[in-house]
Amino acid sequence: MSSYWTLLKTPGVARVIAAQLTARFPFGMLSLAFLIHIEQVYDSYGSAGLVLGAMSIGQAIAGPLTSRLMGRWGMRPVILATLIVCASSIVTMALVTLPIYALMAIGLVAGLSTPPIQPAVRTIYPKIVNSRQLTPLFSLDASAQEIIWVLGPVIATFVAIQVSSVAGILLAAVFLVGGGVWFLALPEVGRVRIPRSRRKLGVVLKRPPVLLSTIVGFMLVAACAAVEAGVVAAFGHGSSDSGWVLGIFAAGSLIGGLALGHAPIGPWALAVRMLIVTVGLSLATLGLSFWWLAATLLLAGIGIAPAFAVLFGIVSASVKFSDTAEAYGWVGTGQLMGAAMGSAIAGFMIDHSGAGAAILVAAGFAALGTLIPALGRRWHPDLRGRDASPIPDTAPIQVQVS
């Protein structure tokens, strides 16, 4: 823990982490808030899954595009423009009763305009710490973001049940705007300039570690999305138990991130961390009682933040600095497509087979997320004894010969 305190004392680190967590906090609330809201209004988890899927698909499409635009126009203009459109779309979805197809369309717009906070902050980190601190910082960030998933679901559930589902969505919009403005005001955001990439869009995916991280991130987030839907369905929208169970799930991830943050990242690192998630989710399929789900999801959660830390580390160590934002954009796209797929499949499985089927879907995604890095371990960089700093950009130097 002392090394984490040392990191937080590094100038700029604590405020960057705090601001980006606040700006991203609503995304720990919105899935549950919309799930509860749409199920209450339309009496269908499948419809909620379609709307959440449309939003996630929009986020997936936007990820690499808005990340790349930050290299052309700068971080602040891109984040500000997307912040305004995204917040407006979310508020409209909360306040206006519309047919499902219209909610899907607005959800797609909200997704397309999601502010690229995560790629921006991953690009800033290598510029505010030294190379030896970068891997622990990725681990600290992956652990700290679990605050989003610990408090987000709990707050969303309590507000939606005790006040109204509309209030839960509007509160998320307040966090989005407040956190986004705070992040934009940080001096580090103004100081770090992302070089304009000279490569064509998507070329960075030809780097095996980026592709591996994108695919495994897809599986991991799909599993988490399916768990979220399954837990809400297991306890019903009238119970706060779902928020507590999901909070315990995320608390496991926070514990795992802090405990395993300094573990060496070798070729098997990702497969081992995903195996922890798979074992926990597989056990969760055996019962739907509060304490059984709490215990098994706590175990599953222990592997989540460490897995994300590995994903971030192997991407950072494998691309040039000018390509980092786009690379993280693609990794984010994989995760958001996973959220779309997990939510949609889980929603339909709940309507047809009950909440337990959604947990089974989650275990299946996690198992694939374990198998893929095990089979593709030769694509996995061995960072033992190495730092995770991006590859420096180089350019020809004009030399005058007399």
Secondary structure, DSSP 8 states (H G I E B T S, - for coil): -HHHHHHHHSTTHHHHHHHHHHHHTHHHHHHHHHHHHHHHHHS-HHHHHHHHHHHHHHHHHHHHHHHHHHHHH-HHHHHHHHHHHHHHHHHHHHHS---HHHHHHHHHHHHHT---HHHHHHHHHHHHS-HHHHHHHHHHHHHHTHHHHHHHHHHHHHHHHHT-HHHHHHHHHHHHHHHHHHHHH-HHHHH-------S-TTGGGGSHHHHHHHHHHHHHHHHHHHHHHHHHHHH-TT-SHHHHHHHHHHHHHHHHHHHHTTS---TTHHHHHHHHHHHHHHHHTT---HHHHHHHHHHHHTTHHHHHHHHHHHHHTTSBHHHHHHHHHHHHHHHHHHHHHHHHHHHHHHHHH-HHHHHHHHHHHHHHHHHHHHHTGGGS---TTS----B-----------
